[in-house]
Amino acid sequence: MLFGNKLVFYPRKKYILLLIVIIIIYTIEGRVDNINISFLLSFLCFLIALIFFRFCYSLHLSETGFQIRYLGTKKLMEWSDIDRFDRKIINGKARVVYYYIKGRGEDNKKRERESQGFRILPHNYEKSAEQLAKVLNEWNKVHSETE
């Protein structure tokens, strides 16, 4: 979704649909047992889970960098610290990874100890890994040149 000069990606809808199916099954089971508290509790869990998935798992692109919101944490990476984005197969799935410019970024010492040399995005956000890497590389190119 595009909000002004900010682009936001959310995880695939299949995760939300799976959660909805589980909660519906739980709700039907509660209704069969004539336990109204179970119905209300499952509906409340559904609302909380929907809000959690929709707003806590997201990728925000802005002029300064990209922000990963994952499990209640927010981490901003500036475009000037990122070298490039690429597609890699990790555990049999195509994922987007990003590489820092050597000697840049907030946790440089930690990255130097890592043998991989890249970080993995937690989701592909309703895009294929190729499409997402392309969009991220375009944003990186445009916004790292303006700094």
RASUL-V632567 format. One record per residue. N is the residue number from 1. RES is the residue in one letter. SS is DSSP state (H for helix, E for strand, C for the rest). PHI is phi as a letter, one per 20 degrees, with the letter a starting at -180 (NA if undefined). NEAR is the number of other C-alpha atoms within 12 Angstrom. Layout:
# RASUL-V632567
n:N res:RES ss:SS phi:PHI near:NEAR
n:N res:RES ss:SS phi:PHI near:NEAR
This chain:
# RASUL-V632567
n:1 res:M ss:C phi:NA near:15
n:2 res:L ss:E phi:d near:13
n:3 res:F ss:E phi:d near:11
n:4 res:G ss:C phi:m near:10
n:5 res:N ss:C phi:d near:15
n:6 res:K ss:E phi:c near:18
n:7 res:L ss:E phi:d near:23
n:8 res:V ss:E phi:c near:28
n:9 res:F ss:E phi:d near:34
n:10 res:Y ss:E phi:d near:32
n:11 res:P ss:C phi:f near:30
n:12 res:R ss:C phi:f near:20
n:13 res:K ss:H phi:f near:20
n:14 res:K ss:H phi:f near:14
n:15 res:Y ss:H phi:f near:21
n:16 res:I ss:H phi:f near:25
n:17 res:L ss:H phi:f near:18
n:18 res:L ss:H phi:f near:17
n:19 res:L ss:H phi:f near:24
n:20 res:I ss:H phi:f near:23
n:21 res:V ss:H phi:f near:16
n:22 res:I ss:H phi:f near:19
n:23 res:I ss:H phi:f near:27
n:24 res:I ss:H phi:f near:23
n:25 res:I ss:H phi:f near:19
n:26 res:Y ss:H phi:f near:23
n:27 res:T ss:H phi:f near:26
n:28 res:I ss:H phi:f near:20
n:29 res:E ss:H phi:f near:18
n:30 res:G ss:H phi:f near:20
n:31 res:R ss:H phi:f near:19
n:32 res:V ss:H phi:f near:13
n:33 res:D ss:C phi:f near:13
n:34 res:N ss:C phi:l near:13
n:35 res:I ss:C phi:d near:16
n:36 res:N ss:H phi:f near:16
n:37 res:I ss:H phi:f near:15
n:38 res:S ss:H phi:f near:22
n:39 res:F ss:H phi:f near:23
n:40 res:L ss:H phi:f near:20
n:41 res:L ss:H phi:f near:19
n:42 res:S ss:H phi:f near:27
n:43 res:F ss:H phi:f near:25
n:44 res:L ss:H phi:f near:17
n:45 res:C ss:H phi:f near:22
n:46 res:F ss:H phi:f near:27
n:47 res:L ss:H phi:f near:18
n:48 res:I ss:H phi:f near:19
n:49 res:A ss:H phi:f near:24
n:50 res:L ss:H phi:f near:23
n:51 res:I ss:H phi:f near:18
n:52 res:F ss:H phi:f near:22
n:53 res:F ss:H phi:f near:31
n:54 res:R ss:H phi:f near:27
n:55 res:F ss:H phi:d near:24
n:56 res:C ss:H phi:e near:26
n:57 res:Y ss:C phi:d near:34
n:58 res:S ss:E phi:b near:33
n:59 res:L ss:E phi:c near:36
n:60 res:H ss:E phi:d near:33
n:61 res:L ss:E phi:d near:35
n:62 res:S ss:C phi:c near:27
n:63 res:E ss:C phi:f near:27
n:64 res:T ss:C phi:e near:25
n:65 res:G ss:E phi:r near:31
n:66 res:F ss:E phi:c near:34
n:67 res:Q ss:E phi:d near:28
n:68 res:I ss:E phi:e near:32
n:69 res:R ss:E phi:d near:29
n:70 res:Y ss:E phi:b near:24
n:71 res:L ss:C phi:l near:16
n:72 res:G ss:C phi:n near:15
n:73 res:T ss:E phi:d near:14
n:74 res:K ss:E phi:c near:17
n:75 res:K ss:E phi:c near:23
n:76 res:L ss:E phi:e near:23
n:77 res:M ss:E phi:d near:32
n:78 res:E ss:E phi:e near:28
n:79 res:W ss:H phi:g near:34
n:80 res:S ss:H phi:f near:29
n:81 res:D ss:H phi:e near:29
n:82 res:I ss:E phi:e near:33
n:83 res:D ss:E phi:e near:29
n:84 res:R ss:E phi:a near:28
n:85 res:F ss:E phi:d near:33
n:86 res:D ss:E phi:b near:29
n:87 res:R ss:E phi:d near:27
n:88 res:K ss:E phi:c near:24
n:89 res:I ss:E phi:e near:14
n:90 res:I ss:E phi:c near:16
n:91 res:N ss:C phi:l near:8
n:92 res:G ss:C phi:n near:7
n:93 res:K ss:E phi:c near:15
n:94 res:A ss:E phi:f near:23
n:95 res:R ss:E phi:c near:29
n:96 res:V ss:E phi:e near:32
n:97 res:V ss:E phi:c near:31
n:98 res:Y ss:E phi:c near:33
n:99 res:Y ss:E phi:d near:34
n:100 res:Y ss:E phi:e near:30
n:101 res:I ss:C phi:f near:24
n:102 res:K ss:C phi:g near:19
n:103 res:G ss:C phi:n near:18
n:104 res:R ss:C phi:d near:20
n:105 res:G ss:C phi:o near:23
n:106 res:E ss:C phi:f near:19
n:107 res:D ss:C phi:d near:18
n:108 res:N ss:H phi:g near:18
n:109 res:K ss:H phi:f near:13
n:110 res:K ss:H phi:f near:17
n:111 res:R ss:H phi:f near:21
n:112 res:E ss:H phi:f near:19
n:113 res:R ss:H phi:f near:11
n:114 res:E ss:C phi:f near:13
n:115 res:S ss:C phi:f near:9
n:116 res:Q ss:C phi:f near:16
n:117 res:G ss:C phi:n near:21
n:118 res:F ss:C phi:b near:27
n:119 res:R ss:E phi:d near:27
n:120 res:I ss:E phi:d near:26
n:121 res:L ss:C phi:f near:34
n:122 res:P ss:C phi:f near:27
n:123 res:H ss:C phi:b near:29
n:124 res:N ss:C phi:d near:32
n:125 res:Y ss:C phi:l near:34
n:126 res:E ss:C phi:m near:23
n:127 res:K ss:C phi:c near:22
n:128 res:S ss:C phi:f near:21
n:129 res:A ss:H phi:f near:28
n:130 res:E ss:H phi:f near:22
n:131 res:Q ss:H phi:f near:20
n:132 res:L ss:H phi:f near:31
n:133 res:A ss:H phi:f near:29
n:134 res:K ss:H phi:f near:22
n:135 res:V ss:H phi:f near:26
n:136 res:L ss:H phi:f near:40
n:137 res:N ss:H phi:f near:28
n:138 res:E ss:H phi:f near:21
n:139 res:W ss:H phi:f near:31
n:140 res:N ss:H phi:f near:32
n:141 res:K ss:H phi:f near:23
n:142 res:V ss:H phi:f near:19
n:143 res:H ss:H phi:e near:23
n:144 res:S ss:H phi:f near:25
n:145 res:E ss:H phi:f near:16
n:146 res:T ss:C phi:e near:13
n:147 res:E ss:C phi:e near:14
